[in-house]
Amino acid sequence: MLGNILFWLGLAVSLVIGLLYFRDLGDVSQMLIQVKRKNMLRFVRNEYRLIAIGLGGLALMTIAHFGLSAGSRGFWWTAILLCTFLYGFPFIWVHVGLRNQKDSVRYYSIEEAKEYVSPLSQVIVIENHGIARAHPQAQLMRPHLAGNDEGLDGENVVMTYCAMANLGIGYTPEVEGQKLDLEVVAQHGNNLILRDNRTGEPIQQIYGFREADAANDTGKPVTEIDFFGNTPAGQLKRVETLKPGLFWHVWAEFFPHTDINRVERALAESVSTAHRM
């Protein structure tokens, strides 16, 4: 009886976490289902912890099967094969397949690059104090991060690129003087999601700040706010979380309630006023 409980409990834990891992960070899963942002961020923050729990469940099931003769061999093999795929695919894709090159990129002179890049190729250029680097789109689509130990004109600068939004942004990978250990973990809602491996915090490409650092909490509901950030609960400080050239469809994905000056509404109101007159 105890053996069967342990077997099925371990099976359930390992499969549930494996399914969530594949769903939230498997990337290809987004072609089939809508992955919620909060679920993805949860797995970004707790990837290794949840993997350990899931594999622990698999180990518990294996011990119960071989040590206590619980469960059938068919169920055990099925669970092993499923978990190998559910855990293995997203882990290899995130940590190997995306080819993190934040500090290992090799740059070539224009003369050398002519042999590999067509004059018609689209490139994203980053410039610092007159020193420029061009990143061909085809070379940025999979690593999403480009930089090396030399930096750009002596400064620690990396290029980030989201293939879904065709959005390239140069970063100094630091927050409040603390160096970030950046890794691309997913693309979601038309934009790139990175992780600072030093803290485990997700970083949205359009922010450039860790998720935990980008929030302005007043401790009270904000019912009114003016252009300068003044609210009944105090003034909200401005933070540099938006970058020039931000695409509207990326912003709208993460802030769907944002409203702007709507021509249709103004036109309808003017027509209504004209009729009343």
Number of C-alpha atoms within 10 A of each C-alpha: 8 9 19 17 14 21 28 20 15 24 25 17 18 29 21 13 22 24 16 17 25 21 23 27 26 22 18 12 14 17 8 8 10 12 17 13 12 10 14 23 21 14 21 24 17 14 16 13 10 18 18 14 15 24 21 15 23 25 17 20 29 24 17 21 21 14 10 15 14 21 20 11 13 9 13 19 12 11 20 19 10 16 23 13 15 22 22 15 17 24 20 12 16 18 13 11 13 18 16 21 21 22 17 13 15 9 14 11 8 11 7 10 11 11 8 8 15 10 8 6 10 13 17 17 14 19 13 12 7 7 9 12 17 15 19 16 17 12 13 21 16 17 20 23 29 22 22 16 14 12 13 19 13 9 11 17 24 24 23 24 25 24 18 14 16 13 19 24 20 20 16 15 19 16 12 7 7 9 13 17 15 23 23 25 26 22 20 23 19 19 24 23 22 25 24 21 14 11 11 17 21 26 25 19 26 22 15 24 24 21 14 9 13 15 11 11 9 13 7 9 10 13 8 10 14 9 6 10 12 14 16 12 14 12 14 15 9 9 12 9 15 13 13 7 10 15 15 8 14 19 16 14 14 14 10 10 8 9 8 6 7 8 9 9 10 11 11 11 12 12 12 11 10 9 8 7 6
